[in-house]
Amino acid sequence: MHKLRINPLAKQDMLDIKEYITKELDNPNAAVNVVSKIIESYENLKEFPMIGVDLSSKIDVSTNYRYLVSGNYIVFYKIDEVYVSIYRILYSKRDYVKILFKEGFESKTDQE
């Protein structure tokens, strides 16, 4: 079984998600439910780290990021022998490739 490591950016992403749903959408119960579902999703990675999809299958960039969809959010992570490292948790409609790589890579679906 792998151990989980949560990157500070991913922790901030979770806080931002909770705050947005609580304040902007005025729904604190939904905020707790969404965050709980995301946590439950990535907790499964400890036992099943390969359940996510290789990000290279979606974009034209060689990367060792994998991703897991949890509702409207995507959990981006990497695996090594000991750890599953959660790097970002982003809303699925955002330009996550640009956010992850800080450059203007296009996903394969954008090019078709």
Backbone as XML, in Angstrom:
<?xml version="1.0"?>
<chain id="A" units="angstrom">
  <residue number="1" name="MET">
    <atom name="N" x="0.836" y="-1.185" z="0.000"/>
    <atom name="CA" x="0.000" y="0.000" z="0.000"/>
    <atom name="C" x="0.883" y="1.252" z="0.000"/>
  </residue>
  <residue number="2" name="HIS">
    <atom name="N" x="0.494" y="2.236" z="-0.783"/>
    <atom name="CA" x="1.223" y="3.498" z="-0.875"/>
    <atom name="C" x="0.815" y="4.455" z="0.246"/>
  </residue>
  <residue number="3" name="LYS">
    <atom name="N" x="1.669" y="5.419" z="0.494"/>
    <atom name="CA" x="1.356" y="6.508" z="1.419"/>
    <atom name="C" x="0.951" y="7.721" z="0.591"/>
  </residue>
  <residue number="4" name="LEU">
    <atom name="N" x="0.086" y="8.557" z="1.158"/>
    <atom name="CA" x="-0.340" y="9.772" z="0.466"/>
    <atom name="C" x="0.495" y="10.967" z="0.903"/>
  </residue>
  <residue number="5" name="ARG">
    <atom name="N" x="0.846" y="11.794" z="-0.074"/>
    <atom name="CA" x="1.456" y="13.095" z="0.199"/>
    <atom name="C" x="0.600" y="14.125" z="-0.515"/>
  </residue>
  <residue number="6" name="ILE">
    <atom name="N" x="0.218" y="15.155" z="0.217"/>
    <atom name="CA" x="-0.611" y="16.211" z="-0.363"/>
    <atom name="C" x="0.241" y="17.464" z="-0.492"/>
  </residue>
  <residue number="7" name="ASN">
    <atom name="N" x="0.467" y="17.890" z="-1.718"/>
    <atom name="CA" x="1.236" y="19.095" z="-2.021"/>
    <atom name="C" x="0.516" y="20.327" z="-1.444"/>
  </residue>
  <residue number="8" name="PRO">
    <atom name="N" x="1.257" y="21.337" z="-0.992"/>
    <atom name="CA" x="0.609" y="22.557" z="-0.482"/>
    <atom name="C" x="-0.360" y="23.198" z="-1.487"/>
  </residue>
  <residue number="9" name="LEU">
    <atom name="N" x="-0.054" y="23.130" z="-2.777"/>
    <atom name="CA" x="-0.983" y="23.680" z="-3.777"/>
    <atom name="C" x="-2.300" y="22.913" z="-3.777"/>
  </residue>
  <residue number="10" name="ALA">
    <atom name="N" x="-2.238" y="21.595" z="-3.625"/>
    <atom name="CA" x="-3.459" y="20.785" z="-3.575"/>
    <atom name="C" x="-4.263" y="21.105" z="-2.322"/>
  </residue>
  <residue number="11" name="LYS">
    <atom name="N" x="-3.586" y="21.324" z="-1.210"/>
    <atom name="CA" x="-4.288" y="21.722" z="0.020"/>
    <atom name="C" x="-5.000" y="23.054" z="-0.188"/>
  </residue>
  <residue number="12" name="GLN">
    <atom name="N" x="-4.314" y="23.988" z="-0.835"/>
    <atom name="CA" x="-4.919" y="25.291" z="-1.117"/>
    <atom name="C" x="-6.089" y="25.142" z="-2.084"/>
  </residue>
  <residue number="13" name="ASP">
    <atom name="N" x="-5.939" y="24.256" z="-3.075"/>
    <atom name="CA" x="-7.044" y="23.995" z="-3.997"/>
    <atom name="C" x="-8.290" y="23.545" z="-3.237"/>
  </residue>
  <residue number="14" name="MET">
    <atom name="N" x="-8.115" y="22.646" z="-2.281"/>
    <atom name="CA" x="-9.255" y="22.151" z="-1.499"/>
    <atom name="C" x="-9.903" y="23.280" z="-0.694"/>
  </residue>
  <residue number="15" name="LEU">
    <atom name="N" x="-9.078" y="24.118" z="-0.086"/>
    <atom name="CA" x="-9.619" y="25.260" z="0.661"/>
    <atom name="C" x="-10.385" y="26.201" z="-0.269"/>
  </residue>
  <residue number="16" name="ASP">
    <atom name="N" x="-9.829" y="26.443" z="-1.447"/>
    <atom name="CA" x="-10.476" y="27.325" z="-2.420"/>
    <atom name="C" x="-11.810" y="26.744" z="-2.899"/>
  </residue>
  <residue number="17" name="ILE">
    <atom name="N" x="-11.853" y="25.444" z="-3.132"/>
    <atom name="CA" x="-13.087" y="24.783" z="-3.559"/>
    <atom name="C" x="-14.153" y="24.938" z="-2.481"/>
  </residue>
  <residue number="18" name="LYS">
    <atom name="N" x="-13.761" y="24.645" z="-1.256"/>
    <atom name="CA" x="-14.715" y="24.734" z="-0.144"/>
    <atom name="C" x="-15.216" y="26.167" z="0.024"/>
  </residue>
  <residue number="19" name="GLU">
    <atom name="N" x="-14.300" y="27.124" z="-0.043"/>
    <atom name="CA" x="-14.678" y="28.528" z="0.133"/>
    <atom name="C" x="-15.593" y="29.010" z="-1.001"/>
  </residue>
  <residue number="20" name="TYR">
    <atom name="N" x="-15.271" y="28.629" z="-2.227"/>
    <atom name="CA" x="-16.078" y="29.051" z="-3.370"/>
    <atom name="C" x="-17.520" y="28.528" z="-3.248"/>
  </residue>
  <residue number="21" name="ILE">
    <atom name="N" x="-17.659" y="27.246" z="-2.950"/>
    <atom name="CA" x="-19.000" y="26.662" z="-2.858"/>
    <atom name="C" x="-19.756" y="27.241" z="-1.668"/>
  </residue>
  <residue number="22" name="THR">
    <atom name="N" x="-19.046" y="27.459" z="-0.562"/>
    <atom name="CA" x="-19.684" y="28.010" z="0.633"/>
    <atom name="C" x="-20.131" y="29.444" z="0.416"/>
  </residue>
  <residue number="23" name="LYS">
    <atom name="N" x="-19.221" y="30.291" z="-0.070"/>
    <atom name="CA" x="-19.500" y="31.726" z="-0.154"/>
    <atom name="C" x="-20.170" y="32.136" z="-1.460"/>
  </residue>
  <residue number="24" name="GLU">
    <atom name="N" x="-19.591" y="31.755" z="-2.582"/>
    <atom name="CA" x="-20.112" y="32.199" z="-3.881"/>
    <atom name="C" x="-21.430" y="31.502" z="-4.232"/>
  </residue>
  <residue number="25" name="LEU">
    <atom name="N" x="-21.521" y="30.225" z="-3.911"/>
    <atom name="CA" x="-22.742" y="29.485" z="-4.229"/>
    <atom name="C" x="-23.689" y="29.403" z="-3.032"/>
  </residue>
  <residue number="26" name="ASP">
    <atom name="N" x="-23.228" y="29.942" z="-1.889"/>
    <atom name="CA" x="-24.030" y="30.007" z="-0.662"/>
    <atom name="C" x="-24.587" y="28.635" z="-0.275"/>
  </residue>
  <residue number="27" name="ASN">
    <atom name="N" x="-23.686" y="27.637" z="-0.305"/>
    <atom name="CA" x="-24.134" y="26.287" z="0.008"/>
    <atom name="C" x="-23.068" y="25.531" z="0.812"/>
  </residue>
  <residue number="28" name="PRO">
    <atom name="N" x="-22.971" y="25.836" z="2.115"/>
    <atom name="CA" x="-21.935" y="25.187" z="2.939"/>
    <atom name="C" x="-22.071" y="23.666" z="3.026"/>
  </residue>
  <residue number="29" name="ASN">
    <atom name="N" x="-23.301" y="23.153" z="2.987"/>
    <atom name="CA" x="-23.471" y="21.689" z="3.034"/>
    <atom name="C" x="-22.894" y="21.034" z="1.791"/>
  </residue>
  <residue number="30" name="ALA">
    <atom name="N" x="-23.151" y="21.630" z="0.635"/>
    <atom name="CA" x="-22.595" y="21.092" z="-0.613"/>
    <atom name="C" x="-21.072" y="21.165" z="-0.587"/>
  </residue>
  <residue number="31" name="ALA">
    <atom name="N" x="-20.529" y="22.247" z="-0.029"/>
    <atom name="CA" x="-19.070" y="22.405" z="0.048"/>
    <atom name="C" x="-18.448" y="21.248" z="0.824"/>
  </residue>
  <residue number="32" name="VAL">
    <atom name="N" x="-19.020" y="20.923" z="1.959"/>
    <atom name="CA" x="-18.508" y="19.813" z="2.774"/>
    <atom name="C" x="-18.638" y="18.502" z="2.007"/>
  </residue>
  <residue number="33" name="ASN">
    <atom name="N" x="-19.770" y="18.299" z="1.334"/>
    <atom name="CA" x="-19.976" y="17.059" z="0.585"/>
    <atom name="C" x="-18.981" y="16.915" z="-0.566"/>
  </residue>
  <residue number="34" name="VAL">
    <atom name="N" x="-18.751" y="17.994" z="-1.302"/>
    <atom name="CA" x="-17.823" y="17.948" z="-2.439"/>
    <atom name="C" x="-16.408" y="17.646" z="-1.958"/>
  </residue>
  <residue number="35" name="VAL">
    <atom name="N" x="-15.964" y="18.355" z="-0.924"/>
    <atom name="CA" x="-14.621" y="18.145" z="-0.399"/>
    <atom name="C" x="-14.481" y="16.721" z="0.152"/>
  </residue>
  <residue number="36" name="SER">
    <atom name="N" x="-15.495" y="16.243" z="0.841"/>
    <atom name="CA" x="-15.457" y="14.872" z="1.375"/>
    <atom name="C" x="-15.350" y="13.847" z="0.248"/>
  </residue>
  <residue number="37" name="LYS">
    <atom name="N" x="-16.083" y="14.079" z="-0.845"/>
    <atom name="CA" x="-16.037" y="13.156" z="-1.981"/>
    <atom name="C" x="-14.655" y="13.154" z="-2.627"/>
  </residue>
  <residue number="38" name="ILE">
    <atom name="N" x="-14.046" y="14.323" z="-2.754"/>
    <atom name="CA" x="-12.702" y="14.410" z="-3.326"/>
    <atom name="C" x="-11.710" y="13.647" z="-2.451"/>
  </residue>
  <residue number="39" name="ILE">
    <atom name="N" x="-11.789" y="13.858" z="-1.152"/>
    <atom name="CA" x="-10.888" y="13.165" z="-0.219"/>
    <atom name="C" x="-11.085" y="11.653" z="-0.320"/>
  </residue>
  <residue number="40" name="GLU">
    <atom name="N" x="-12.329" y="11.221" z="-0.358"/>
    <atom name="CA" x="-12.622" y="9.794" z="-0.488"/>
    <atom name="C" x="-12.014" y="9.233" z="-1.781"/>
  </residue>
  <residue number="41" name="SER">
    <atom name="N" x="-12.112" y="10.010" z="-2.866"/>
    <atom name="CA" x="-11.547" y="9.576" z="-4.151"/>
    <atom name="C" x="-10.051" y="9.381" z="-4.062"/>
  </residue>
  <residue number="42" name="TYR">
    <atom name="N" x="-9.345" y="10.387" z="-3.523"/>
    <atom name="CA" x="-7.892" y="10.240" z="-3.510"/>
    <atom name="C" x="-7.402" y="9.293" z="-2.423"/>
  </residue>
  <residue number="43" name="GLU">
    <atom name="N" x="-8.185" y="9.056" z="-1.397"/>
    <atom name="CA" x="-7.815" y="8.047" z="-0.397"/>
    <atom name="C" x="-7.734" y="6.662" z="-1.039"/>
  </residue>
  <residue number="44" name="ASN">
    <atom name="N" x="-8.574" y="6.406" z="-2.046"/>
    <atom name="CA" x="-8.544" y="5.122" z="-2.758"/>
    <atom name="C" x="-7.217" y="4.895" z="-3.467"/>
  </residue>
  <residue number="45" name="LEU">
    <atom name="N" x="-6.499" y="5.975" z="-3.768"/>
    <atom name="CA" x="-5.222" y="5.855" z="-4.470"/>
    <atom name="C" x="-4.158" y="5.147" z="-3.626"/>
  </residue>
  <residue number="46" name="LYS">
    <atom name="N" x="-4.307" y="5.164" z="-2.308"/>
    <atom name="CA" x="-3.336" y="4.469" z="-1.457"/>
    <atom name="C" x="-3.305" y="2.981" z="-1.795"/>
  </residue>
  <residue number="47" name="GLU">
    <atom name="N" x="-4.470" y="2.420" z="-1.985"/>
    <atom name="CA" x="-4.560" y="0.987" z="-2.270"/>
    <atom name="C" x="-4.537" y="0.675" z="-3.768"/>
  </residue>
  <residue number="48" name="PHE">
    <atom name="N" x="-5.077" y="1.600" z="-4.561"/>
    <atom name="CA" x="-5.176" y="1.385" z="-6.006"/>
    <atom name="C" x="-4.606" y="2.585" z="-6.767"/>
  </residue>
  <residue number="49" name="PRO">
    <atom name="N" x="-3.297" y="2.794" z="-6.734"/>
    <atom name="CA" x="-2.716" y="4.005" z="-7.333"/>
    <atom name="C" x="-2.875" y="4.095" z="-8.850"/>
  </residue>
  <residue number="50" name="MET">
    <atom name="N" x="-3.131" y="2.984" z="-9.505"/>
    <atom name="CA" x="-3.245" y="3.007" z="-10.960"/>
    <atom name="C" x="-4.675" y="3.236" z="-11.458"/>
  </residue>
  <residue number="51" name="ILE">
    <atom name="N" x="-5.632" y="3.510" z="-10.546"/>
    <atom name="CA" x="-7.013" y="3.696" z="-11.007"/>
    <atom name="C" x="-7.185" y="4.962" z="-11.831"/>
  </residue>
  <residue number="52" name="GLY">
    <atom name="N" x="-6.290" y="5.904" z="-11.670"/>
    <atom name="CA" x="-6.351" y="7.114" z="-12.480"/>
    <atom name="C" x="-5.786" y="6.864" z="-13.870"/>
  </residue>
  <residue number="53" name="VAL">
    <atom name="N" x="-5.980" y="7.840" z="-14.745"/>
    <atom name="CA" x="-5.549" y="7.745" z="-16.138"/>
    <atom name="C" x="-4.239" y="8.501" z="-16.323"/>
  </residue>
  <residue number="54" name="ASP">
    <atom name="N" x="-3.379" y="7.972" z="-17.177"/>
    <atom name="CA" x="-2.120" y="8.632" z="-17.521"/>
    <atom name="C" x="-2.448" y="9.915" z="-18.293"/>
  </residue>
  <residue number="55" name="LEU">
    <atom name="N" x="-1.991" y="11.058" z="-17.797"/>
    <atom name="CA" x="-2.293" y="12.339" z="-18.440"/>
    <atom name="C" x="-1.719" y="12.417" z="-19.854"/>
  </residue>
  <residue number="56" name="SER">
    <atom name="N" x="-0.633" y="11.698" z="-20.111"/>
    <atom name="CA" x="-0.039" y="11.687" z="-21.452"/>
    <atom name="C" x="-0.999" y="11.136" z="-22.503"/>
  </residue>
  <residue number="57" name="SER">
    <atom name="N" x="-1.982" y="10.362" z="-22.069"/>
    <atom name="CA" x="-2.960" y="9.830" z="-23.019"/>
    <atom name="C" x="-3.935" y="10.902" z="-23.494"/>
  </residue>
  <residue number="58" name="LYS">
    <atom name="N" x="-3.964" y="12.036" z="-22.805"/>
    <atom name="CA" x="-4.904" y="13.111" z="-23.129"/>
    <atom name="C" x="-4.224" y="14.328" z="-23.754"/>
  </residue>
  <residue number="59" name="ILE">
    <atom name="N" x="-2.948" y="14.499" z="-23.483"/>
    <atom name="CA" x="-2.223" y="15.661" z="-24.003"/>
    <atom name="C" x="-0.991" y="15.212" z="-24.769"/>
  </residue>
  <residue number="60" name="ASP">
    <atom name="N" x="-0.490" y="16.056" z="-25.639"/>
    <atom name="CA" x="0.691" y="15.734" z="-26.448"/>
    <atom name="C" x="1.990" y="16.110" z="-25.742"/>
  </residue>
  <residue number="61" name="VAL">
    <atom name="N" x="2.088" y="15.748" z="-24.484"/>
    <atom name="CA" x="3.274" y="16.037" z="-23.690"/>
    <atom name="C" x="3.594" y="14.791" z="-22.875"/>
  </residue>
  <residue number="62" name="SER">
    <atom name="N" x="4.842" y="14.412" z="-22.868"/>
    <atom name="CA" x="5.251" y="13.289" z="-22.044"/>
    <atom name="C" x="5.301" y="13.743" z="-20.587"/>
  </residue>
  <residue number="63" name="THR">
    <atom name="N" x="4.527" y="13.087" z="-19.734"/>
    <atom name="CA" x="4.480" y="13.457" z="-18.331"/>
    <atom name="C" x="4.172" y="12.226" z="-17.498"/>
  </residue>
  <residue number="64" name="ASN">
    <atom name="N" x="4.583" y="12.251" z="-16.249"/>
    <atom name="CA" x="4.248" y="11.142" z="-15.364"/>
    <atom name="C" x="3.070" y="11.486" z="-14.450"/>
  </residue>
  <residue number="65" name="TYR">
    <atom name="N" x="2.370" y="12.580" z="-14.746"/>
    <atom name="CA" x="1.122" y="12.871" z="-14.038"/>
    <atom name="C" x="0.058" y="11.848" z="-14.415"/>
  </residue>
  <residue number="66" name="ARG">
    <atom name="N" x="-0.746" y="11.504" z="-13.436"/>
    <atom name="CA" x="-1.954" y="10.725" z="-13.651"/>
    <atom name="C" x="-3.102" y="11.587" z="-13.129"/>
  </residue>
  <residue number="67" name="TYR">
    <atom name="N" x="-4.316" y="11.252" z="-13.516"/>
    <atom name="CA" x="-5.435" y="12.021" z="-12.990"/>
    <atom name="C" x="-6.620" y="11.124" z="-12.665"/>
  </residue>
  <residue number="68" name="LEU">
    <atom name="N" x="-7.415" y="11.595" z="-11.735"/>
    <atom name="CA" x="-8.592" y="10.893" z="-11.254"/>
    <atom name="C" x="-9.724" y="11.905" z="-11.215"/>
  </residue>
  <residue number="69" name="VAL">
    <atom name="N" x="-10.848" y="11.568" z="-11.813"/>
    <atom name="CA" x="-11.993" y="12.466" z="-11.819"/>
    <atom name="C" x="-12.845" y="12.195" z="-10.588"/>
  </residue>
  <residue number="70" name="SER">
    <atom name="N" x="-13.211" y="13.280" z="-9.907"/>
    <atom name="CA" x="-14.092" y="13.191" z="-8.742"/>
    <atom name="C" x="-15.175" y="14.252" z="-8.918"/>
  </residue>
  <residue number="71" name="GLY">
    <atom name="N" x="-16.322" y="13.854" z="-9.406"/>
    <atom name="CA" x="-17.395" y="14.813" z="-9.682"/>
    <atom name="C" x="-16.948" y="15.805" z="-10.746"/>
  </residue>
  <residue number="72" name="ASN">
    <atom name="N" x="-17.005" y="17.090" z="-10.422"/>
    <atom name="CA" x="-16.586" y="18.148" z="-11.349"/>
    <atom name="C" x="-15.115" y="18.524" z="-11.185"/>
  </residue>
  <residue number="73" name="TYR">
    <atom name="N" x="-14.371" y="17.754" z="-10.428"/>
    <atom name="CA" x="-12.981" y="18.079" z="-10.124"/>
    <atom name="C" x="-12.048" y="16.972" z="-10.597"/>
  </residue>
  <residue number="74" name="ILE">
    <atom name="N" x="-10.807" y="17.368" z="-10.861"/>
    <atom name="CA" x="-9.799" y="16.415" z="-11.309"/>
    <atom name="C" x="-8.628" y="16.468" z="-10.324"/>
  </residue>
  <residue number="75" name="VAL">
    <atom name="N" x="-8.248" y="15.304" z="-9.828"/>
    <atom name="CA" x="-7.116" y="15.164" z="-8.911"/>
    <atom name="C" x="-5.912" y="14.742" z="-9.756"/>
  </residue>
  <residue number="76" name="PHE">
    <atom name="N" x="-4.854" y="15.568" z="-9.743"/>
    <atom name="CA" x="-3.628" y="15.273" z="-10.486"/>
    <atom name="C" x="-2.577" y="14.754" z="-9.512"/>
  </residue>
  <residue number="77" name="TYR">
    <atom name="N" x="-1.958" y="13.634" z="-9.863"/>
    <atom name="CA" x="-1.012" y="13.012" z="-8.939"/>
    <atom name="C" x="0.087" y="12.281" z="-9.694"/>
  </residue>
  <residue number="78" name="LYS">
    <atom name="N" x="1.123" y="11.938" z="-8.939"/>
    <atom name="CA" x="2.223" y="11.124" z="-9.444"/>
    <atom name="C" x="2.457" y="9.987" z="-8.467"/>
  </residue>
  <residue number="79" name="ILE">
    <atom name="N" x="3.001" y="8.893" z="-8.990"/>
    <atom name="CA" x="3.245" y="7.700" z="-8.173"/>
    <atom name="C" x="4.730" y="7.369" z="-8.190"/>
  </residue>
  <residue number="80" name="ASP">
    <atom name="N" x="5.266" y="6.980" z="-7.030"/>
    <atom name="CA" x="6.579" y="6.353" z="-6.995"/>
    <atom name="C" x="6.446" y="5.067" z="-6.177"/>
  </residue>
  <residue number="81" name="GLU">
    <atom name="N" x="7.542" y="4.467" z="-5.781"/>
    <atom name="CA" x="7.481" y="3.189" z="-5.079"/>
    <atom name="C" x="6.767" y="3.282" z="-3.730"/>
  </residue>
  <residue number="82" name="VAL">
    <atom name="N" x="6.844" y="4.443" z="-3.080"/>
    <atom name="CA" x="6.315" y="4.595" z="-1.724"/>
    <atom name="C" x="5.087" y="5.497" z="-1.674"/>
  </residue>
  <residue number="83" name="TYR">
    <atom name="N" x="5.097" y="6.560" z="-2.456"/>
    <atom name="CA" x="4.090" y="7.611" z="-2.319"/>
    <atom name="C" x="3.183" y="7.774" z="-3.532"/>
  </residue>
  <residue number="84" name="VAL">
    <atom name="N" x="1.961" y="8.174" z="-3.237"/>
    <atom name="CA" x="1.080" y="8.802" z="-4.212"/>
    <atom name="C" x="1.073" y="10.272" z="-3.802"/>
  </residue>
  <residue number="85" name="SER">
    <atom name="N" x="1.599" y="11.115" z="-4.670"/>
    <atom name="CA" x="1.720" y="12.543" z="-4.366"/>
    <atom name="C" x="0.648" y="13.318" z="-5.123"/>
  </residue>
  <residue number="86" name="ILE">
    <atom name="N" x="-0.257" y="13.931" z="-4.383"/>
    <atom name="CA" x="-1.333" y="14.731" z="-4.962"/>
    <atom name="C" x="-0.778" y="16.130" z="-5.200"/>
  </residue>
  <residue number="87" name="TYR">
    <atom name="N" x="-0.793" y="16.584" z="-6.467"/>
    <atom name="CA" x="-0.218" y="17.882" z="-6.806"/>
    <atom name="C" x="-1.249" y="18.988" z="-6.935"/>
  </residue>
  <residue number="88" name="ARG">
    <atom name="N" x="-2.350" y="18.716" z="-7.601"/>
    <atom name="CA" x="-3.384" y="19.740" z="-7.791"/>
    <atom name="C" x="-4.745" y="19.075" z="-7.785"/>
  </residue>
  <residue number="89" name="ILE">
    <atom name="N" x="-5.769" y="19.861" z="-7.404"/>
    <atom name="CA" x="-7.162" y="19.440" z="-7.488"/>
    <atom name="C" x="-7.885" y="20.614" z="-8.136"/>
  </residue>
  <residue number="90" name="LEU">
    <atom name="N" x="-8.284" y="20.435" z="-9.388"/>
    <atom name="CA" x="-8.786" y="21.550" z="-10.191"/>
    <atom name="C" x="-10.176" y="21.266" z="-10.744"/>
  </residue>
  <residue number="91" name="TYR">
    <atom name="N" x="-10.948" y="22.335" z="-10.895"/>
    <atom name="CA" x="-12.258" y="22.242" z="-11.519"/>
    <atom name="C" x="-12.063" y="21.783" z="-12.963"/>
  </residue>
  <residue number="92" name="SER">
    <atom name="N" x="-12.858" y="20.837" z="-13.394"/>
    <atom name="CA" x="-12.632" y="20.202" z="-14.694"/>
    <atom name="C" x="-12.782" y="21.143" z="-15.886"/>
  </residue>
  <residue number="93" name="LYS">
    <atom name="N" x="-13.488" y="22.251" z="-15.730"/>
    <atom name="CA" x="-13.677" y="23.190" z="-16.843"/>
    <atom name="C" x="-12.521" y="24.189" z="-16.977"/>
  </residue>
  <residue number="94" name="ARG">
    <atom name="N" x="-11.608" y="24.188" z="-16.029"/>
    <atom name="CA" x="-10.453" y="25.093" z="-16.101"/>
    <atom name="C" x="-9.425" y="24.564" z="-17.093"/>
  </residue>
  <residue number="95" name="ASP">
    <atom name="N" x="-8.530" y="25.414" z="-17.517"/>
    <atom name="CA" x="-7.450" y="25.013" z="-18.415"/>
    <atom name="C" x="-6.351" y="24.364" z="-17.568"/>
  </residue>
  <residue number="96" name="TYR">
    <atom name="N" x="-6.601" y="23.128" z="-17.158"/>
    <atom name="CA" x="-5.711" y="22.459" z="-16.211"/>
    <atom name="C" x="-4.331" y="22.201" z="-16.793"/>
  </residue>
  <residue number="97" name="VAL">
    <atom name="N" x="-4.236" y="22.001" z="-18.103"/>
    <atom name="CA" x="-2.922" y="21.764" z="-18.713"/>
    <atom name="C" x="-2.058" y="23.011" z="-18.544"/>
  </residue>
  <residue number="98" name="LYS">
    <atom name="N" x="-2.617" y="24.155" z="-18.811"/>
    <atom name="CA" x="-1.872" y="25.408" z="-18.640"/>
    <atom name="C" x="-1.491" y="25.616" z="-17.177"/>
  </residue>
  <residue number="99" name="ILE">
    <atom name="N" x="-2.411" y="25.313" z="-16.284"/>
    <atom name="CA" x="-2.139" y="25.469" z="-14.850"/>
    <atom name="C" x="-1.029" y="24.521" z="-14.404"/>
  </residue>
  <residue number="100" name="LEU">
    <atom name="N" x="-1.093" y="23.259" z="-14.838"/>
    <atom name="CA" x="-0.091" y="22.271" z="-14.421"/>
    <atom name="C" x="1.293" y="22.588" z="-14.963"/>
  </residue>
  <residue number="101" name="PHE">
    <atom name="N" x="1.358" y="23.014" z="-16.219"/>
    <atom name="CA" x="2.646" y="23.173" z="-16.874"/>
    <atom name="C" x="3.078" y="24.626" z="-17.051"/>
  </residue>
  <residue number="102" name="LYS">
    <atom name="N" x="2.201" y="25.566" z="-16.703"/>
    <atom name="CA" x="2.510" y="26.999" z="-16.811"/>
    <atom name="C" x="2.877" y="27.406" z="-18.227"/>
  </residue>
  <residue number="103" name="GLU">
    <atom name="N" x="2.411" y="26.622" z="-19.208"/>
    <atom name="CA" x="2.656" y="26.930" z="-20.615"/>
    <atom name="C" x="1.385" y="26.636" z="-21.386"/>
  </residue>
  <residue number="104" name="GLY">
    <atom name="N" x="1.351" y="27.011" z="-22.637"/>
    <atom name="CA" x="0.142" y="26.881" z="-23.429"/>
    <atom name="C" x="-0.001" y="25.579" z="-24.179"/>
  </residue>
  <residue number="105" name="PHE">
    <atom name="N" x="0.290" y="24.427" z="-23.570"/>
    <atom name="CA" x="0.091" y="23.156" z="-24.252"/>
    <atom name="C" x="-1.387" y="22.961" z="-24.545"/>
  </residue>
  <residue number="106" name="GLU">
    <atom name="N" x="-1.694" y="22.403" z="-25.679"/>
    <atom name="CA" x="-3.073" y="22.094" z="-26.018"/>
    <atom name="C" x="-3.335" y="20.624" z="-25.772"/>
  </residue>
  <residue number="107" name="SER">
    <atom name="N" x="-4.520" y="20.325" z="-25.298"/>
    <atom name="CA" x="-4.867" y="18.911" z="-25.148"/>
    <atom name="C" x="-5.198" y="18.349" z="-26.521"/>
  </residue>
  <residue number="108" name="LYS">
    <atom name="N" x="-5.127" y="17.040" z="-26.636"/>
    <atom name="CA" x="-5.420" y="16.382" z="-27.907"/>
    <atom name="C" x="-6.841" y="16.706" z="-28.365"/>
  </residue>
  <residue number="109" name="THR">
    <atom name="N" x="-7.777" y="16.787" z="-27.439"/>
    <atom name="CA" x="-9.162" y="17.036" z="-27.822"/>
    <atom name="C" x="-9.327" y="18.451" z="-28.383"/>
  </residue>
  <residue number="110" name="ASP">
    <atom name="N" x="-8.509" y="19.403" z="-27.988"/>
    <atom name="CA" x="-8.580" y="20.755" z="-28.523"/>
    <atom name="C" x="-8.091" y="20.811" z="-29.963"/>
  </residue>
  <residue number="111" name="GLN">
    <atom name="N" x="-7.234" y="19.891" z="-30.341"/>
    <atom name="CA" x="-6.619" y="19.924" z="-31.666"/>
    <atom name="C" x="-7.454" y="19.187" z="-32.706"/>
  </residue>
  <residue number="112" name="GLU">
    <atom name="N" x="-8.399" y="18.385" z="-32.272"/>
    <atom name="CA" x="-9.183" y="17.568" z="-33.215"/>
    <atom name="C" x="-10.343" y="18.343" z="-33.764"/>
  </residue>
</chain>
